[in-house]
């Protein structure tokens, strides 16, 4: 995120592990963690540099990118024309599978 000048990191997480891994590195940009589970989202609100949001569960890669862009704009983490880094595990909803990184321009 730092190397490409991204405005934020968006972490999709079912268990919280993806967001924990990102926060552990203390990035210079904020982390927007998206989780379909309210109690996980509340726990993630305590992470360093993170803002947590309950988001509907996703099922496709395109849906992931679209939701990440929409939430980054809606929550004020990025503006039109800026880049965000999206991290997630595929297949979606399965714990311990953080294996995907995507850079997207809003």
PAVOZA-513444 format. One line per field, with one value per residue: residue in one letter; chain; x, y, z of N, C-alpha, C in turn. Coordinates in nm, 3 decimals, padded with zeros to 5 digits, m for minus. Atoms other than C-alpha are relative to their C-alpha. Example, Ala and Ser with C-alpha at 12.3 -4.5 7.8 and 13.67 -1.06 7.14 Angstrom:
<pts>
residu <- c(A	S)
chaine <- c(A	A)
n_px <- c(00.089	m00.082)
n_py <- c(m00.119	m00.119)
n_pz <- c(00.000	m00.006)
ca_px <- c(01.230	01.367)
ca_py <- c(m00.450	m00.106)
ca_pz <- c(00.780	00.714)
c_px <- c(00.090	m00.077)
c_py <- c(00.120	00.109)
c_pz <- c(00.000	00.073)
</pts>
This chain:
<pts>
residu <- c(X	X	X	X	X	X	X	X	X	X	X	X	X	X	X	X	X	X	X	X	X	X	X	X	X	X	X	X	X	X	X	X	X	X	X	X	X	X	X	X	X	X	X	X	X	X	X	X	X	X	X	X	X	X	X	X	X	X	X	X	X	X	X	X	X	X	X	X	X	X	X	X	X	X	X	X	X	X	X	X	X	X	X	X	X	X	X	X	X	X	X	X	X	X	X	X	X	X	X	X	X	X	X	X	X	X)
chaine <- c(A	A	A	A	A	A	A	A	A	A	A	A	A	A	A	A	A	A	A	A	A	A	A	A	A	A	A	A	A	A	A	A	A	A	A	A	A	A	A	A	A	A	A	A	A	A	A	A	A	A	A	A	A	A	A	A	A	A	A	A	A	A	A	A	A	A	A	A	A	A	A	A	A	A	A	A	A	A	A	A	A	A	A	A	A	A	A	A	A	A	A	A	A	A	A	A	A	A	A	A	A	A	A	A	A	A)
n_px <- c(00.083	m00.089	m00.079	00.081	00.073	00.142	00.067	00.042	00.003	00.131	m00.021	00.119	m00.035	00.109	m00.042	m00.079	m00.142	m00.055	m00.020	m00.106	m00.129	m00.031	m00.026	m00.127	m00.109	00.010	m00.010	00.016	00.136	00.101	00.054	00.146	00.030	00.139	00.035	00.144	00.043	m00.005	m00.091	m00.137	m00.021	m00.021	m00.135	m00.098	m00.003	m00.108	m00.130	m00.078	00.016	00.110	00.140	00.071	00.136	00.073	00.032	00.062	m00.092	m00.024	m00.014	m00.080	m00.115	00.047	00.079	m00.098	m00.061	00.104	00.032	m00.116	00.000	00.116	m00.021	m00.110	00.057	00.105	m00.059	m00.093	m00.138	m00.060	00.079	m00.006	m00.133	m00.103	m00.011	00.010	m00.049	00.102	m00.054	00.106	m00.027	00.089	00.142	00.054	00.067	m00.075	m00.102	m00.140	m00.037	m00.042	m00.089	00.030	m00.020	00.046	m00.005	00.112	00.011	00.140)
n_py <- c(m00.119	m00.115	m00.010	m00.048	m00.120	00.031	m00.077	00.088	00.145	00.057	00.141	00.085	00.102	00.070	00.030	m00.111	00.027	m00.082	m00.135	00.008	00.010	m00.131	m00.095	00.038	m00.065	m00.144	m00.077	m00.146	m00.033	00.066	00.131	00.011	00.143	00.032	00.135	00.024	00.033	m00.119	00.011	m00.008	m00.141	m00.074	00.033	m00.061	m00.144	m00.026	00.016	m00.119	m00.057	00.063	m00.039	00.123	m00.015	00.123	m00.003	00.126	00.103	m00.005	00.132	m00.004	m00.090	m00.133	m00.054	m00.042	m00.126	m00.103	m00.035	m00.067	m00.137	m00.072	m00.027	m00.096	m00.132	m00.031	m00.021	m00.112	00.043	m00.029	m00.084	00.040	m00.010	00.056	00.146	00.073	00.137	00.089	00.131	00.094	00.142	00.066	m00.030	m00.093	00.053	00.110	m00.056	00.037	00.013	m00.128	00.036	m00.083	m00.145	m00.067	m00.147	m00.052	m00.147	m00.043)
n_pz <- c(00.000	m00.010	00.123	00.112	m00.041	m00.021	m00.104	m00.109	00.018	m00.033	m00.035	m00.019	m00.097	m00.068	m00.136	m00.053	00.020	00.109	m00.052	m00.100	00.070	00.058	m00.109	m00.063	00.075	m00.027	00.125	m00.010	00.045	m00.084	00.038	m00.008	m00.006	00.031	m00.047	00.001	m00.135	m00.086	m00.115	00.054	00.033	m00.126	m00.048	00.090	m00.025	m00.096	00.067	00.028	00.133	00.073	m00.013	00.032	00.051	00.033	00.142	00.044	00.047	00.145	00.060	00.122	00.000	00.043	m00.110	m00.100	00.045	m00.001	m00.139	m00.058	00.052	m00.054	m00.143	m00.013	00.029	m00.098	m00.133	00.009	00.000	00.130	00.091	00.141	00.061	m00.087	m00.001	m00.125	00.004	m00.054	m00.037	m00.035	00.019	00.095	00.011	m00.097	m00.117	m00.062	m00.087	00.019	00.141	00.057	00.109	00.115	m00.011	00.122	00.000	00.078	00.007	m00.016)
ca_px <- c(00.000	00.281	00.480	00.188	00.047	m00.280	m00.533	m00.636	m00.626	m00.961	m00.953	m01.237	m01.244	m01.477	m01.273	m01.069	m00.735	m00.688	m00.732	m00.509	m00.230	m00.252	m00.260	00.041	00.256	00.149	00.085	00.094	m00.255	m00.578	m00.728	m01.098	m01.202	m01.524	m01.687	m02.031	m02.043	m02.124	m01.928	m01.615	m01.656	m01.683	m01.364	m01.180	m01.269	m00.995	m00.718	m00.440	m00.518	m00.840	m01.200	m01.448	m01.778	m02.039	m02.081	m02.301	m02.130	m01.976	m01.971	m01.781	m01.452	m01.624	m01.864	m01.565	m01.402	m01.729	m01.811	m01.457	m01.471	m01.818	m01.727	m01.398	m01.587	m01.881	m01.662	m01.436	m01.118	m01.062	m01.180	m01.248	m00.925	m00.735	m00.616	m00.698	m00.544	m00.796	m00.692	m00.906	m00.911	m01.051	m01.272	m01.473	m01.597	m01.339	m01.112	m00.735	m00.722	m00.581	m00.426	m00.538	m00.432	m00.585	m00.515	m00.821	m00.870	m01.188)
ca_py <- c(00.000	00.236	00.163	00.241	00.535	00.364	00.553	00.251	m00.124	m00.303	m00.640	m00.889	m01.124	m01.386	m01.467	m01.147	m01.304	m01.114	m00.778	m00.886	m00.976	m00.638	m00.442	m00.632	m00.467	m00.117	00.023	00.398	00.389	00.304	m00.045	m00.083	m00.429	m00.574	m00.870	m01.029	m01.104	m00.826	m00.967	m01.008	m00.651	m00.522	m00.706	m00.568	m00.213	m00.248	m00.317	m00.066	00.163	m00.020	00.081	m00.201	m00.232	m00.506	m00.588	m00.841	m01.169	m01.182	m01.472	m01.353	m01.178	m00.890	m00.843	m00.821	m00.545	m00.352	m00.367	m00.267	00.039	00.137	00.103	00.292	00.582	00.568	00.554	00.835	00.631	00.709	00.948	00.901	00.835	00.702	00.344	00.094	m00.243	m00.523	m00.836	m01.145	m01.521	m01.726	m01.926	m01.662	m01.729	m01.997	m01.916	m01.910	m01.867	m01.516	m01.562	m01.275	m00.916	m00.676	m00.311	m00.120	00.239	00.416)
ca_pz <- c(00.000	00.088	m00.230	m00.464	m00.267	m00.182	00.028	00.237	00.284	00.272	00.448	00.400	00.694	00.835	01.145	01.184	01.094	00.766	00.939	01.231	00.989	00.816	01.145	01.278	01.006	01.122	00.772	00.716	00.564	00.747	00.740	00.663	00.782	00.643	00.813	00.772	01.146	01.395	01.690	01.473	01.344	01.702	01.800	01.497	01.600	01.865	01.610	01.558	01.263	01.177	01.123	01.118	00.929	00.911	00.544	00.366	00.283	m00.066	m00.308	m00.616	m00.687	m00.872	m00.583	m00.346	m00.551	m00.592	m00.220	m00.122	m00.348	m00.226	00.143	00.098	m00.060	00.182	00.494	00.367	00.333	m00.035	m00.305	m00.675	m00.864	m00.561	m00.521	m00.250	m00.167	m00.112	00.080	00.125	00.136	m00.147	m00.123	00.061	00.413	00.490	00.783	00.746	00.368	00.324	m00.018	m00.239	m00.291	m00.542	m00.620	m00.738	m00.851	m00.746)
c_px <- c(00.087	00.073	m00.080	m00.080	m00.149	m00.057	m00.036	00.019	m00.138	00.021	m00.135	00.039	m00.123	00.035	00.076	00.148	00.061	00.029	00.111	00.138	00.041	00.039	00.134	00.119	00.002	00.014	m00.025	m00.138	m00.101	m00.046	m00.151	m00.030	m00.149	m00.027	m00.151	m00.056	00.020	00.100	00.147	00.032	00.025	00.139	00.107	00.009	00.113	00.139	00.067	m00.026	m00.118	m00.135	m00.080	m00.146	m00.061	m00.045	m00.067	00.106	00.012	00.020	00.086	00.114	m00.042	m00.080	00.093	00.059	m00.103	m00.035	00.115	00.006	m00.112	00.021	00.113	m00.048	m00.097	00.057	00.105	00.147	00.071	m00.096	00.013	00.141	00.112	m00.001	m00.019	00.059	m00.107	00.066	m00.115	00.049	m00.101	00.023	m00.049	m00.067	00.071	00.116	00.139	00.044	00.042	00.106	m00.016	00.023	m00.037	00.015	m00.112	00.000	m00.148	m00.040)
c_py <- c(00.126	00.023	00.057	00.125	m00.022	00.083	m00.085	m00.146	m00.046	m00.149	m00.068	m00.112	m00.061	m00.023	00.114	m00.013	00.088	00.142	00.002	m00.002	00.135	00.099	m00.028	00.069	00.151	00.084	00.149	00.046	m00.072	m00.133	00.006	m00.149	m00.021	m00.144	m00.017	m00.026	00.118	m00.015	00.000	00.146	00.084	m00.027	00.070	00.151	00.037	m00.012	00.135	00.046	m00.052	00.064	m00.118	00.028	m00.138	00.013	m00.131	m00.098	00.009	m00.141	m00.002	00.102	00.143	00.069	00.051	00.137	00.114	00.045	00.075	00.146	00.083	00.035	00.100	00.142	00.044	00.035	00.112	m00.038	00.030	00.085	m00.054	00.022	m00.056	m00.153	m00.055	m00.140	m00.085	m00.134	m00.089	m00.143	m00.060	m00.150	00.087	m00.073	m00.115	00.059	m00.048	m00.012	00.132	m00.026	00.090	00.147	00.062	00.150	00.047	00.152	00.035	00.095)
c_pz <- c(00.000	m00.133	m00.117	00.034	00.017	00.115	00.120	m00.038	00.041	00.021	00.020	00.094	00.066	00.147	00.067	m00.030	m00.110	00.048	00.106	m00.066	m00.060	00.110	00.067	m00.068	00.019	m00.128	00.024	m00.043	00.089	m00.058	00.019	m00.001	m00.019	00.040	m00.003	00.140	00.094	00.115	m00.045	m00.033	00.125	00.056	m00.083	00.018	00.097	m00.062	m00.025	m00.144	m00.079	00.032	m00.050	m00.038	m00.022	m00.145	m00.039	m00.051	m00.152	m00.053	m00.125	00.012	m00.039	00.108	00.111	m00.036	00.006	00.141	00.066	m00.046	00.062	00.147	00.021	m00.027	00.109	00.138	m00.001	00.002	m00.131	m00.081	m00.142	m00.054	00.086	m00.007	00.141	m00.021	00.068	00.030	00.047	m00.016	m00.095	00.015	00.116	00.115	00.069	00.079	m00.037	m00.144	m00.063	m00.107	m00.122	00.031	m00.133	00.019	m00.091	00.005	00.007	m00.111)
</pts>
